[in-house]
Amino acid sequence: IGHALAGIATAAIDVSDGLIADAGHIAEQSGVRLILEGDCVPLSPQALTAVPREECRNLALSAGDDYELCFSLPPNCNRLIESIALRTATPITKIGRVVPNHNADRVVECIDRHGVEIALSHGGYSHF
């Protein structure tokens, strides 16, 4: 999928330190803010059998070693990304949006389906 996104994605990162942490790297380097819709993040059926849905969602947002790609696209790329998903047989899920950053202290915000901020105990793996 990474090769298929070359020249199309405006930013991309592997999610190995946690979605919130790695999305934060994109936001910081791009000078934008990301609004992640936590309830849109795909959850594995296996994880959902092991822990309650809310805990599963919070782990998906903050735990590392998932090795997925998080990427941003220009507006109006829906058909193009759908064709890439079909061609590469890779599920792709829209989980948020890019907005101007008017508050440099907060580069990533995660909200639930009602627009309420999701409080997380930690924001991913920290190397230091």
The first five atom37 places (N, CA, C, CB, O) and aatype in JSON, in Angstrom:
{
  "aatype": [9, 7, 8, 0, 10, 0, 7, 9, 0, 16, 0, 0, 9, 3, 19, 15, 3, 7, 10, 9, 0, 3, 0, 7, 8, 9, 0, 6, 5, 15, 7, 19, 1, 10, 9, 10, 6, 7, 3, 4, 19, 14, 10, 15, 14, 5, 0, 10, 16, 0, 19, 14, 1, 6, 6, 4, 1, 2, 10, 0, 10, 15, 0, 7, 3, 3, 18, 6, 10, 4, 13, 15, 10, 14, 14, 2, 4, 2, 1, 10, 9, 6, 15, 9, 0, 10, 1, 16, 0, 16, 14, 9, 16, 11, 9, 7, 1, 19, 19, 14, 2, 8, 2, 0, 3, 1, 19, 19, 6, 4, 9, 3, 1, 8, 7, 19, 6, 9, 0, 10, 15, 8, 7, 7, 18, 15, 8, 13],
  "atom_mask": [
    [1, 1, 1, 1, 1],
    [1, 1, 1, 0, 1],
    [1, 1, 1, 1, 1],
    [1, 1, 1, 1, 1],
    [1, 1, 1, 1, 1],
    [1, 1, 1, 1, 1],
    [1, 1, 1, 0, 1],
    [1, 1, 1, 1, 1],
    [1, 1, 1, 1, 1],
    [1, 1, 1, 1, 1],
    [1, 1, 1, 1, 1],
    [1, 1, 1, 1, 1],
    [1, 1, 1, 1, 1],
    [1, 1, 1, 1, 1],
    [1, 1, 1, 1, 1],
    [1, 1, 1, 1, 1],
    [1, 1, 1, 1, 1],
    [1, 1, 1, 0, 1],
    [1, 1, 1, 1, 1],
    [1, 1, 1, 1, 1],
    [1, 1, 1, 1, 1],
    [1, 1, 1, 1, 1],
    [1, 1, 1, 1, 1],
    [1, 1, 1, 0, 1],
    [1, 1, 1, 1, 1],
    [1, 1, 1, 1, 1],
    [1, 1, 1, 1, 1],
    [1, 1, 1, 1, 1],
    [1, 1, 1, 1, 1],
    [1, 1, 1, 1, 1],
    [1, 1, 1, 0, 1],
    [1, 1, 1, 1, 1],
    [1, 1, 1, 1, 1],
    [1, 1, 1, 1, 1],
    [1, 1, 1, 1, 1],
    [1, 1, 1, 1, 1],
    [1, 1, 1, 1, 1],
    [1, 1, 1, 0, 1],
    [1, 1, 1, 1, 1],
    [1, 1, 1, 1, 1],
    [1, 1, 1, 1, 1],
    [1, 1, 1, 1, 1],
    [1, 1, 1, 1, 1],
    [1, 1, 1, 1, 1],
    [1, 1, 1, 1, 1],
    [1, 1, 1, 1, 1],
    [1, 1, 1, 1, 1],
    [1, 1, 1, 1, 1],
    [1, 1, 1, 1, 1],
    [1, 1, 1, 1, 1],
    [1, 1, 1, 1, 1],
    [1, 1, 1, 1, 1],
    [1, 1, 1, 1, 1],
    [1, 1, 1, 1, 1],
    [1, 1, 1, 1, 1],
    [1, 1, 1, 1, 1],
    [1, 1, 1, 1, 1],
    [1, 1, 1, 1, 1],
    [1, 1, 1, 1, 1],
    [1, 1, 1, 1, 1],
    [1, 1, 1, 1, 1],
    [1, 1, 1, 1, 1],
    [1, 1, 1, 1, 1],
    [1, 1, 1, 0, 1],
    [1, 1, 1, 1, 1],
    [1, 1, 1, 1, 1],
    [1, 1, 1, 1, 1],
    [1, 1, 1, 1, 1],
    [1, 1, 1, 1, 1],
    [1, 1, 1, 1, 1],
    [1, 1, 1, 1, 1],
    [1, 1, 1, 1, 1],
    [1, 1, 1, 1, 1],
    [1, 1, 1, 1, 1],
    [1, 1, 1, 1, 1],
    [1, 1, 1, 1, 1],
    [1, 1, 1, 1, 1],
    [1, 1, 1, 1, 1],
    [1, 1, 1, 1, 1],
    [1, 1, 1, 1, 1],
    [1, 1, 1, 1, 1],
    [1, 1, 1, 1, 1],
    [1, 1, 1, 1, 1],
    [1, 1, 1, 1, 1],
    [1, 1, 1, 1, 1],
    [1, 1, 1, 1, 1],
    [1, 1, 1, 1, 1],
    [1, 1, 1, 1, 1],
    [1, 1, 1, 1, 1],
    [1, 1, 1, 1, 1],
    [1, 1, 1, 1, 1],
    [1, 1, 1, 1, 1],
    [1, 1, 1, 1, 1],
    [1, 1, 1, 1, 1],
    [1, 1, 1, 1, 1],
    [1, 1, 1, 0, 1],
    [1, 1, 1, 1, 1],
    [1, 1, 1, 1, 1],
    [1, 1, 1, 1, 1],
    [1, 1, 1, 1, 1],
    [1, 1, 1, 1, 1],
    [1, 1, 1, 1, 1],
    [1, 1, 1, 1, 1],
    [1, 1, 1, 1, 1],
    [1, 1, 1, 1, 1],
    [1, 1, 1, 1, 1],
    [1, 1, 1, 1, 1],
    [1, 1, 1, 1, 1],
    [1, 1, 1, 1, 1],
    [1, 1, 1, 1, 1],
    [1, 1, 1, 1, 1],
    [1, 1, 1, 1, 1],
    [1, 1, 1, 1, 1],
    [1, 1, 1, 1, 1],
    [1, 1, 1, 0, 1],
    [1, 1, 1, 1, 1],
    [1, 1, 1, 1, 1],
    [1, 1, 1, 1, 1],
    [1, 1, 1, 1, 1],
    [1, 1, 1, 1, 1],
    [1, 1, 1, 1, 1],
    [1, 1, 1, 1, 1],
    [1, 1, 1, 0, 1],
    [1, 1, 1, 0, 1],
    [1, 1, 1, 1, 1],
    [1, 1, 1, 1, 1],
    [1, 1, 1, 1, 1],
    [1, 1, 1, 1, 1]
  ],
  "atom_positions": [
    [[0.82, -1.19, 0.0], [0.0, 0.0, 0.0], [0.87, 1.26, 0.0], [-0.94, -0.01, 1.21], [0.5, 2.28, -0.58]],
    [[2.02, 1.18, 0.65], [2.9, 2.34, 0.68], [3.33, 2.78, -0.7], [0.0, 0.0, 0.0], [3.35, 3.98, -0.99]],
    [[3.67, 1.83, -1.56], [4.06, 2.17, -2.93], [2.9, 2.78, -3.7], [4.58, 0.93, -3.66], [3.1, 3.71, -4.48]],
    [[1.7, 2.26, -3.49], [0.53, 2.77, -4.19], [0.18, 4.2, -3.75], [-0.67, 1.85, -3.95], [-0.41, 4.96, -4.51]],
    [[0.55, 4.56, -2.53], [0.26, 5.9, -2.01], [1.3, 6.94, -2.42], [0.15, 5.85, -0.5], [1.07, 8.14, -2.27]],
    [[2.45, 6.48, -2.92], [3.52, 7.4, -3.31], [3.01, 8.39, -4.35], [4.75, 6.62, -3.86], [2.42, 8.0, -5.36]],
    [[3.24, 9.67, -4.11], [2.8, 10.71, -5.02], [1.36, 11.14, -4.8], [0.0, 0.0, 0.0], [0.91, 12.1, -5.42]],
    [[0.64, 10.44, -3.93], [-0.76, 10.77, -3.65], [-0.91, 11.26, -2.21], [-1.68, 9.54, -3.9], [-1.49, 12.32, -1.97]],
    [[-0.38, 10.49, -1.27], [-0.47, 10.86, 0.15], [0.34, 12.12, 0.41], [0.02, 9.7, 1.06], [1.43, 12.29, -0.14]],
    [[-0.2, 12.99, 1.24], [0.53, 14.2, 1.6], [1.45, 13.97, 2.8], [-0.45, 15.33, 1.92], [2.38, 14.75, 3.03]],
    [[1.2, 12.89, 3.54], [2.04, 12.49, 4.66], [1.7, 11.04, 4.99], [1.84, 13.43, 5.92], [0.59, 10.59, 4.73]],
    [[2.67, 10.32, 5.55], [2.42, 8.93, 5.94], [3.44, 8.52, 6.99], [2.49, 7.98, 4.72], [4.57, 9.01, 7.02]],
    [[3.01, 7.6, 7.86], [3.89, 7.08, 8.9], [3.4, 5.7, 9.29], [3.95, 8.03, 10.14], [2.2, 5.42, 9.26]],
    [[4.33, 4.83, 9.68], [3.9, 3.54, 10.2], [3.48, 3.73, 11.65], [5.04, 2.46, 10.09], [4.06, 4.53, 12.38]],
    [[2.46, 3.01, 12.04], [1.94, 3.13, 13.4], [2.56, 2.0, 14.23], [0.35, 3.06, 13.43], [1.98, 0.92, 14.38]],
    [[3.73, 2.28, 14.76], [4.4, 1.28, 15.59], [4.55, 1.76, 17.03], [5.77, 0.96, 15.01], [4.79, 0.95, 17.93]],
    [[4.41, 3.06, 17.26], [4.5, 3.59, 18.62], [3.13, 3.95, 19.19], [5.4, 4.82, 18.64], [3.04, 4.48, 20.29]],
    [[2.08, 3.66, 18.44], [0.72, 3.99, 18.84], [0.16, 5.03, 17.9], [0.0, 0.0, 0.0], [0.87, 5.94, 17.48]],
    [[-1.11, 4.9, 17.57], [-1.74, 5.79, 16.6], [-1.66, 7.25, 17.01], [-3.18, 5.4, 16.4], [-1.29, 8.11, 16.21]],
    [[-2.0, 7.55, 18.26], [-1.96, 8.95, 18.73], [-0.54, 9.51, 18.62], [-2.47, 9.05, 20.19], [-0.35, 10.62, 18.12]],
    [[0.44, 8.76, 19.08], [1.83, 9.24, 19.06], [2.32, 9.45, 17.64], [2.74, 8.26, 19.79], [2.92, 10.48, 17.33]],
    [[2.09, 8.48, 16.77], [2.61, 8.59, 15.41], [1.83, 9.6, 14.58], [2.57, 7.24, 14.73], [2.42, 10.28, 13.74]],
    [[0.53, 9.72, 14.78], [-0.23, 10.77, 14.12], [0.28, 12.14, 14.58], [-1.76, 10.62, 14.42], [0.29, 13.1, 13.81]],
    [[0.7, 12.21, 15.83], [1.28, 13.45, 16.35], [2.53, 13.85, 15.62], [0.0, 0.0, 0.0], [2.79, 15.04, 15.43]],
    [[3.32, 12.87, 15.19], [4.53, 13.19, 14.42], [4.15, 13.84, 13.08], [5.38, 11.92, 14.17], [4.78, 14.81, 12.65]],
    [[3.12, 13.3, 12.43], [2.66, 13.9, 11.17], [2.2, 15.33, 11.43], [1.5, 13.06, 10.55], [2.59, 16.25, 10.71]],
    [[1.38, 15.51, 12.44], [0.84, 16.84, 12.73], [1.94, 17.85, 13.04], [-0.15, 16.78, 13.9], [1.94, 18.97, 12.52]],
    [[2.88, 17.45, 13.9], [3.97, 18.36, 14.27], [4.8, 18.75, 13.07], [4.86, 17.71, 15.33], [5.1, 19.93, 12.88]],
    [[5.18, 17.78, 12.26], [6.03, 18.06, 11.1], [5.3, 18.84, 10.01], [6.57, 16.76, 10.53], [5.92, 19.55, 9.22]],
    [[3.98, 18.7, 9.97], [3.19, 19.37, 8.94], [2.63, 20.71, 9.4], [2.07, 18.48, 8.5], [2.09, 21.47, 8.59]],
    [[2.73, 21.0, 10.7], [2.2, 22.25, 11.23], [0.68, 22.31, 11.22], [0.0, 0.0, 0.0], [0.09, 23.38, 11.05]],
    [[0.06, 21.14, 11.4], [-1.4, 21.07, 11.41], [-1.88, 20.38, 12.68], [-1.92, 20.32, 10.17], [-1.08, 19.95, 13.51]],
    [[-3.17, 20.27, 12.8], [-3.79, 19.54, 13.9], [-4.61, 18.42, 13.3], [-4.67, 20.47, 14.8], [-5.27, 18.6, 12.27]],
    [[-4.59, 17.26, 13.94], [-5.38, 16.13, 13.47], [-6.49, 15.87, 14.46], [-4.49, 14.87, 13.3], [-6.27, 15.8, 15.67]],
    [[-7.69, 15.71, 13.93], [-8.84, 15.32, 14.74], [-9.12, 13.86, 14.38], [-10.1, 16.24, 14.48], [-9.58, 13.57, 13.28]],
    [[-8.86, 12.96, 15.31], [-9.1, 11.54, 15.08], [-10.44, 11.15, 15.67], [-7.97, 10.68, 15.68], [-10.76, 11.52, 16.8]],
    [[-11.21, 10.41, 14.91], [-12.51, 9.92, 15.35], [-12.3, 8.5, 15.88], [-13.57, 9.95, 14.18], [-12.29, 7.53, 15.13]],
    [[-12.13, 8.42, 17.2], [-11.77, 7.16, 17.84], [-12.71, 6.01, 17.55], [0.0, 0.0, 0.0], [-12.28, 4.86, 17.49]],
    [[-14.0, 6.3, 17.39], [-14.96, 5.24, 17.13], [-14.9, 4.72, 15.7], [-16.35, 5.71, 17.44], [-15.55, 3.73, 15.38]],
    [[-14.13, 5.38, 14.83], [-13.95, 4.91, 13.46], [-12.74, 3.99, 13.31], [-13.81, 6.09, 12.52], [-12.59, 3.31, 12.29]],
    [[-11.87, 3.97, 14.31], [-10.67, 3.13, 14.25], [-11.1, 1.66, 14.26], [-9.7, 3.43, 15.43], [-11.81, 1.23, 15.16]],
    [[-10.67, 0.89, 13.26], [-11.06, -0.52, 13.2], [-10.53, -1.31, 14.41], [-10.56, -1.16, 11.91], [-9.4, -1.1, 14.85]],
    [[-11.36, -2.19, 14.92], [-10.99, -3.04, 16.05], [-11.09, -4.5, 15.62], [-11.9, -2.76, 17.3], [-12.05, -4.89, 14.94]],
    [[-10.13, -5.29, 16.0], [-10.15, -6.7, 15.6], [-11.19, -7.47, 16.41], [-8.76, -7.33, 15.78], [-11.38, -7.2, 17.59]],
    [[-11.87, -8.41, 15.77], [-12.83, -9.24, 16.5], [-12.19, -9.99, 17.67], [-13.48, -10.25, 15.54], [-12.82, -10.18, 18.71]],
    [[-10.94, -10.41, 17.5], [-10.23, -11.12, 18.56], [-10.02, -10.24, 19.77], [-8.88, -11.63, 18.06], [-10.22, -10.68, 20.91]],
    [[-9.63, -8.99, 19.55], [-9.43, -8.08, 20.67], [-10.75, -7.79, 21.37], [-8.78, -6.76, 20.19], [-10.8, -7.69, 22.6]],
    [[-11.82, -7.67, 20.6], [-13.13, -7.38, 21.19], [-13.65, -8.52, 22.05], [-14.13, -7.07, 20.09], [-14.46, -8.3, 22.95]],
    [[-13.18, -9.74, 21.79], [-13.59, -10.86, 22.65], [-12.77, -10.88, 23.94], [-13.43, -12.2, 21.91], [-13.18, -11.49, 24.93]],
    [[-11.62, -10.2, 23.92], [-10.73, -10.23, 25.09], [-10.98, -9.09, 26.07], [-9.3, -10.19, 24.64], [-10.82, -9.27, 27.28]],
    [[-11.37, -7.93, 25.56], [-11.56, -6.76, 26.42], [-12.81, -6.01, 26.0], [-10.32, -5.82, 26.37], [-13.24, -6.14, 24.85]],
    [[-13.4, -5.23, 26.89], [-14.58, -4.43, 26.53], [-14.27, -3.45, 25.4], [-15.11, -3.67, 27.76], [-13.12, -3.04, 25.23]],
    [[-15.28, -3.08, 24.62], [-15.12, -2.23, 23.43], [-14.36, -0.93, 23.72], [-16.48, -1.89, 22.85], [-13.45, -0.59, 22.98]],
    [[-14.72, -0.21, 24.78], [-14.06, 1.07, 25.08], [-12.57, 0.86, 25.37], [-14.73, 1.76, 26.28], [-11.73, 1.63, 24.9]],
    [[-12.26, -0.17, 26.14], [-10.85, -0.45, 26.43], [-10.12, -0.88, 25.16], [-10.72, -1.55, 27.5], [-8.96, -0.5, 24.95]],
    [[-10.78, -1.65, 24.33], [-10.19, -2.08, 23.06], [-9.89, -0.86, 22.19], [-11.13, -3.06, 22.33], [-8.81, -0.77, 21.6]],
    [[-10.84, 0.07, 22.1], [-10.64, 1.28, 21.32], [-9.47, 2.08, 21.86], [-11.92, 2.14, 21.33], [-8.63, 2.56, 21.09]],
    [[-9.4, 2.23, 23.19], [-8.31, 3.01, 23.79], [-6.95, 2.35, 23.54], [-8.54, 3.17, 25.29], [-5.96, 3.05, 23.32]],
    [[-6.91, 1.04, 23.57], [-5.66, 0.34, 23.25], [-5.29, 0.55, 21.79], [-5.78, -1.16, 23.56], [-4.12, 0.75, 21.46]],
    [[-6.27, 0.49, 20.91], [-6.0, 0.7, 19.49], [-5.46, 2.11, 19.23], [-7.28, 0.47, 18.66], [-4.65, 2.31, 18.33]],
    [[-5.89, 3.07, 20.02], [-5.43, 4.44, 19.86], [-4.05, 4.69, 20.46], [-6.42, 5.38, 20.49], [-3.29, 5.51, 19.94]],
    [[-3.72, 4.0, 21.53], [-2.51, 4.36, 22.26], [-1.42, 3.3, 22.31], [-2.87, 4.72, 23.64], [-0.26, 3.63, 22.57]],
    [[-1.74, 2.05, 22.07], [-0.72, 1.0, 22.16], [0.12, 0.96, 20.89], [-1.38, -0.38, 22.39], [-0.33, 1.36, 19.82]],
    [[1.33, 0.5, 21.02], [2.25, 0.43, 19.89], [2.3, -0.96, 19.28], [0.0, 0.0, 0.0], [1.57, -1.87, 19.67]],
    [[3.19, -1.09, 18.32], [3.47, -2.34, 17.62], [2.31, -2.85, 16.77], [3.84, -3.38, 18.6], [2.16, -4.06, 16.61]],
    [[1.5, -1.95, 16.24], [0.41, -2.37, 15.37], [0.86, -2.52, 13.91], [-0.74, -1.38, 15.45], [0.3, -3.33, 13.18]],
    [[1.85, -1.76, 13.5], [2.41, -1.81, 12.15], [1.36, -1.65, 11.07], [3.14, -3.11, 11.95], [1.24, -2.47, 10.16]],
    [[0.61, -0.6, 11.19], [-0.32, -0.15, 10.17], [0.25, 1.15, 9.62], [-1.78, 0.04, 10.74], [1.23, 1.67, 10.15]],
    [[-0.36, 1.66, 8.56], [0.03, 2.97, 8.05], [-1.05, 3.99, 8.38], [0.27, 2.91, 6.53], [-2.25, 3.71, 8.28]],
    [[-0.61, 5.15, 8.79], [-1.48, 6.29, 8.98], [-1.05, 7.29, 7.91], [-1.4, 6.9, 10.46], [0.14, 7.62, 7.82]],
    [[-1.99, 7.78, 7.11], [-1.61, 8.71, 6.06], [-2.72, 9.73, 5.84], [-1.31, 7.96, 4.76], [-3.88, 9.52, 6.2]],
    [[-2.34, 10.84, 5.23], [-3.29, 11.88, 4.89], [-3.32, 12.04, 3.38], [-2.94, 13.23, 5.59], [-2.34, 11.77, 2.68]],
    [[-4.47, 12.49, 2.91], [-4.68, 12.68, 1.48], [-5.24, 14.06, 1.21], [-5.61, 11.59, 0.91], [-5.85, 14.66, 2.09]],
    [[-5.05, 14.57, 0.0], [-5.72, 15.81, -0.36], [-7.24, 15.59, -0.37], [-5.23, 16.32, -1.75], [-7.7, 14.45, -0.47]],
    [[-8.0, 16.67, -0.26], [-9.47, 16.52, -0.31], [-9.91, 15.88, -1.62], [-10.15, 17.89, -0.13], [-9.21, 15.95, -2.63]],
    [[-11.05, 15.27, -1.6], [-11.7, 14.71, -2.79], [-10.92, 13.57, -3.44], [-11.91, 15.79, -3.79], [-10.89, 13.46, -4.67]],
    [[-10.29, 12.73, -2.64], [-9.57, 11.57, -3.16], [-10.32, 10.26, -2.89], [-8.18, 11.49, -2.56], [-9.73, 9.19, -2.99]],
    [[-11.59, 10.35, -2.56], [-12.32, 9.14, -2.16], [-12.29, 8.04, -3.22], [-13.76, 9.49, -1.86], [-11.99, 6.89, -2.9]],
    [[-12.58, 8.37, -4.46], [-12.6, 7.34, -5.51], [-11.21, 6.76, -5.76], [-13.17, 7.91, -6.82], [-11.05, 5.56, -5.98]],
    [[-10.23, 7.62, -5.72], [-8.86, 7.16, -5.95], [-8.43, 6.2, -4.84], [-7.9, 8.36, -6.03], [-7.85, 5.16, -5.13]],
    [[-8.7, 6.55, -3.6], [-8.27, 5.69, -2.49], [-9.07, 4.39, -2.49], [-8.44, 6.42, -1.15], [-8.54, 3.34, -2.12]],
    [[-10.33, 4.44, -2.9], [-11.12, 3.21, -3.02], [-10.52, 2.29, -4.08], [-12.59, 3.53, -3.37], [-10.47, 1.08, -3.88]],
    [[-10.07, 2.84, -5.19], [-9.46, 2.0, -6.23], [-8.13, 1.43, -5.76], [-9.26, 2.8, -7.53], [-7.8, 0.29, -6.1]],
    [[-7.37, 2.19, -5.0], [-6.11, 1.69, -4.44], [-6.39, 0.56, -3.46], [-5.32, 2.82, -3.75], [-5.69, -0.46, -3.47]],
    [[-7.4, 0.73, -2.63], [-7.76, -0.32, -1.67], [-8.14, -1.61, -2.4], [-8.93, 0.14, -0.78], [-7.71, -2.69, -2.0]],
    [[-8.92, -1.5, -3.46], [-9.31, -2.68, -4.24], [-8.11, -3.31, -4.93], [-10.37, -2.32, -5.27], [-7.92, -4.53, -4.88]],
    [[-7.3, -2.48, -5.58], [-6.14, -2.98, -6.34], [-5.13, -3.68, -5.44], [-5.46, -1.84, -7.08], [-4.53, -4.68, -5.84]],
    [[-4.94, -3.17, -4.22], [-3.94, -3.74, -3.31], [-4.55, -4.74, -2.32], [-3.24, -2.64, -2.56], [-3.83, -5.34, -1.52]],
    [[-5.87, -4.91, -2.37], [-6.59, -5.79, -1.43], [-6.25, -5.41, 0.01], [-6.22, -7.28, -1.7], [-6.0, -6.27, 0.86]],
    [[-6.27, -4.09, 0.27], [-5.94, -3.56, 1.59], [-7.12, -2.75, 2.11], [-4.66, -2.7, 1.53], [-7.53, -1.78, 1.47]],
    [[-7.66, -3.13, 3.27], [-8.73, -2.3, 3.83], [-8.17, -0.94, 4.26], [-9.39, -3.02, 5.04], [-7.13, -0.86, 4.9]],
    [[-8.88, 0.12, 3.89], [-8.49, 1.48, 4.25], [-9.69, 2.13, 4.91], [-8.0, 2.31, 3.0], [-10.8, 2.06, 4.4]],
    [[-9.45, 2.75, 6.06], [-10.53, 3.36, 6.83], [-10.21, 4.81, 7.11], [-10.77, 2.6, 8.14], [-9.12, 5.13, 7.6]],
    [[-11.15, 5.69, 6.81], [-10.99, 7.11, 7.16], [-11.27, 7.23, 8.65], [-11.96, 8.04, 6.31], [-12.34, 6.85, 9.13]],
    [[-10.29, 7.79, 9.38], [-10.44, 7.89, 10.84], [-10.34, 9.31, 11.36], [-9.4, 7.04, 11.52], [-10.34, 9.53, 12.58]],
    [[-10.25, 10.29, 10.48], [-10.14, 11.64, 10.98], [-9.97, 12.67, 9.89], [0.0, 0.0, 0.0], [-10.19, 12.41, 8.71]],
    [[-9.56, 13.86, 10.33], [-9.4, 14.96, 9.4], [-8.26, 15.88, 9.85], [-10.71, 15.75, 9.26], [-7.88, 15.89, 11.02]],
    [[-7.75, 16.63, 8.91], [-6.68, 17.6, 9.15], [-7.31, 18.98, 9.23], [-5.59, 17.55, 8.02], [-8.13, 19.35, 8.39]],
    [[-6.93, 19.74, 10.25], [-7.44, 21.1, 10.43], [-6.27, 22.02, 10.73], [-8.52, 21.15, 11.57], [-5.19, 21.55, 11.11]],
    [[-6.45, 23.33, 10.57], [-5.39, 24.27, 10.94], [-5.06, 24.14, 12.43], [-5.8, 25.73, 10.61], [-5.93, 23.83, 13.24]],
    [[-3.81, 24.37, 12.77], [-3.39, 24.28, 14.16], [-3.33, 25.67, 14.77], [-2.02, 23.58, 14.28], [-2.41, 26.44, 14.5]],
    [[-4.31, 25.98, 15.61], [-4.34, 27.27, 16.3], [-3.85, 27.14, 17.74], [-5.75, 27.85, 16.29], [-3.82, 28.13, 18.48]],
    [[-3.47, 25.93, 18.14], [-3.01, 25.68, 19.5], [-1.84, 24.71, 19.43], [-4.16, 25.12, 20.4], [-2.05, 23.49, 19.42]],
    [[-0.63, 25.21, 19.38], [0.55, 24.38, 19.18], [0.74, 23.32, 20.25], [1.77, 25.26, 19.13], [1.46, 22.34, 20.03]],
    [[0.1, 23.48, 21.41], [0.23, 22.49, 22.48], [-0.56, 21.22, 22.17], [-0.23, 23.08, 23.8], [-0.26, 20.16, 22.73]],
    [[-1.55, 21.3, 21.32], [-2.42, 20.16, 21.03], [-2.39, 19.88, 19.54], [-3.87, 20.43, 21.5], [-3.09, 20.55, 18.77]],
    [[-1.61, 18.91, 19.12], [-1.53, 18.61, 17.69], [-2.46, 17.48, 17.28], [-0.11, 18.25, 17.33], [-2.79, 17.36, 16.1]],
    [[-2.89, 16.65, 18.24], [-3.83, 15.57, 17.95], [-4.93, 15.6, 19.0], [-3.11, 14.18, 17.93], [-4.67, 15.66, 20.21]],
    [[-6.15, 15.54, 18.53], [-7.3, 15.42, 19.42], [-8.08, 14.19, 18.97], [-8.21, 16.71, 19.4], [-8.26, 13.96, 17.78]],
    [[-8.52, 13.42, 19.93], [-9.29, 12.22, 19.62], [-10.68, 12.38, 20.22], [-8.58, 10.94, 20.15], [-10.84, 12.65, 21.41]],
    [[-11.7, 12.21, 19.36], [-13.08, 12.39, 19.81], [-13.89, 11.12, 19.57], [-13.73, 13.59, 19.11], [-13.53, 10.28, 18.74]],
    [[-14.99, 11.01, 20.31], [-15.9, 9.88, 20.08], [-16.96, 10.28, 19.06], [-16.56, 9.41, 21.42], [-16.9, 11.37, 18.5]],
    [[-17.93, 9.4, 18.82], [-18.95, 9.64, 17.8], [-19.84, 10.84, 18.11], [-19.81, 8.43, 17.63], [-20.53, 11.34, 17.22]],
    [[-19.82, 11.29, 19.35], [-20.62, 12.45, 19.75], [-19.8, 13.74, 19.76], [-21.22, 12.21, 21.12], [-20.33, 14.8, 20.11]],
    [[-18.52, 13.66, 19.39], [-17.66, 14.83, 19.39], [-17.02, 15.13, 20.72], [0.0, 0.0, 0.0], [-16.39, 16.18, 20.89]],
    [[-17.17, 14.21, 21.69], [-16.6, 14.39, 23.02], [-15.18, 13.83, 23.02], [-17.48, 13.71, 24.11], [-14.93, 12.74, 22.51]],
    [[-14.26, 14.59, 23.59], [-12.87, 14.14, 23.62], [-12.72, 12.84, 24.41], [-11.97, 15.23, 24.23], [-13.3, 12.67, 25.47]],
    [[-11.93, 11.95, 23.86], [-11.64, 10.68, 24.51], [-10.39, 10.86, 25.37], [-11.44, 9.53, 23.47], [-9.33, 11.21, 24.86]],
    [[-10.53, 10.62, 26.66], [-9.39, 10.72, 27.57], [-8.62, 9.4, 27.53], [-9.86, 11.05, 29.04], [-9.19, 8.33, 27.75]],
    [[-7.34, 9.49, 27.26], [-6.5, 8.3, 27.2], [-5.47, 8.36, 28.32], [-5.79, 8.18, 25.83], [-4.99, 9.43, 28.69]],
    [[-5.15, 7.2, 28.87], [-4.18, 7.17, 29.97], [-2.77, 7.48, 29.49], [-4.21, 5.8, 30.64], [-1.96, 8.01, 30.25]],
    [[-2.47, 7.15, 28.23], [-1.17, 7.52, 27.67], [-1.33, 7.64, 26.16], [-0.06, 6.46, 28.04], [-2.29, 7.14, 25.58]],
    [[-0.37, 8.29, 25.54], [-0.48, 8.58, 24.11], [0.44, 7.78, 23.25], [0.0, 0.0, 0.0], [0.74, 8.21, 22.13]],
    [[0.9, 6.64, 23.7], [1.75, 5.8, 22.88], [3.11, 5.58, 23.49], [0.0, 0.0, 0.0], [3.41, 6.1, 24.57]],
    [[3.91, 4.82, 22.81], [5.25, 4.48, 23.28], [6.17, 5.69, 23.13], [5.82, 3.28, 22.5], [6.12, 6.38, 22.11]],
    [[6.98, 5.94, 24.12], [7.95, 7.02, 24.07], [9.35, 6.41, 24.13], [7.73, 8.03, 25.23], [9.66, 5.65, 25.04]],
    [[10.18, 6.75, 23.17], [11.54, 6.2, 23.1], [12.46, 6.81, 24.15], [12.12, 6.43, 21.73], [13.5, 6.24, 24.48]],
    [[12.07, 7.98, 24.68], [12.96, 8.65, 25.63], [12.22, 9.0, 26.89], [13.56, 9.91, 25.01], [12.8, 9.57, 27.81]]
  ]
}
